[in-house]
């Protein structure tokens, strides 16, 4: 079955070019022009048999609200991958977008074919380690490295991490970053090493993205345990996860 991609873009010509490239590559495009329409299309609706979008192409500059706000609200109920479109190339915009849960960032003007290629990379990565929604089904298998800190529980088959027994609500890259640190407890991993292991399919991603994701991870860990910070910063070197 063809996978549905939601395009949230108020410029019809841009939306049409993306939709054409998606159809050519075997996807089913769905187009809306407003942020509220996008949130409505992505919220689970009882009795709605239409296939849910598997990825969102989201313009930052929408008429009714910022695409950043759409993504922020979306992350409250969905982990669907998001690619931002923007007419600005400021680094701070890219960092903020990735920090609130986007998976990639494309600056206008762009090649629709390149955008579709990025979509395929993200979906391939997501398919290898899907993050399940609550379905009432329990997956019993648990993978926990013997050397990993006891306060963490890595459930690789579920693509989830528990901290002090509580599940962490992580974006895809937050999960992959924490998983990488958990698999190398006590080891100092440089930004370059983390970029290669976590963002291998996004070559244009800035290394500052690592710092942004570490910051957001720390905030989520402190929400559970405000007394400790298991992620250590080694200035000029990188990051490590406390091994004890």
Steps between C-alpha positions, in 0.01 A plus 500: 500500500626847411620703799336836564717810542334810646613827338434810712577790268303817421670564164307291249780487240747358752245250629419389145868441417547292816182306435608421144840374616333287768252344256782427255682315777196295602374702797151643559518873576244673722505880500376755752582871526454573870656377822164424661404290197825306535442429870144387424624267224756343732285451810355149528129514416258221607348328200743660254625217275724725288871413529686735730788701351836334560693829474429874499664758276438817702554859389627724781314809379128421500215756501335392825796392715870427482603159378714482815182530708330234288790263565503583871129421530531194276765349726247496784311214333703363208856400410442513123821617324509869402707679235494879525493727195618858549601802298759583766835329548588639843677242714290592804182414307644160410606429857164602647311292245707189566488556874119494512482172312553546126693231313647714223507856365491615134561859394313652203562488211550125494481206264175300543692187400756562774216552748347165400840336540522639854149374569601150392809508726294606803228241434759226448662591830163519675399163358812340645414618851132602518376675811165332580201694622289364785308206354443285806754245372802426718835411349680278748849504353734744670857580410711656773878515466663348806719803555224760456408708806239313705268801511452463124318223318552479124219317321650485154221292343251764607734793429438626853709598800382494862664722761444400863223274368319781318480505118659802337301683231780533245515619143667268252840668520482541877442125525786415263735738681418361843520143366848569365617642833345206687682252279833666590470583872789706630647550151553854374342529155587804290238700314637356175459143628145572616413665168628194312305255716176692556465733201666281235207546262494880534840618371402870499417504870711740707720369781330750732198271468673260742515774766133586446392138539716450810333808651152364430597155631629651823175688549299178466729311737484779759122497484525151652811544717601861563792402726726334244629567149625171351614666175846648549644776281873477423595840362677475168449123495133403503250325727482189714239322709590423860572130529385463857 
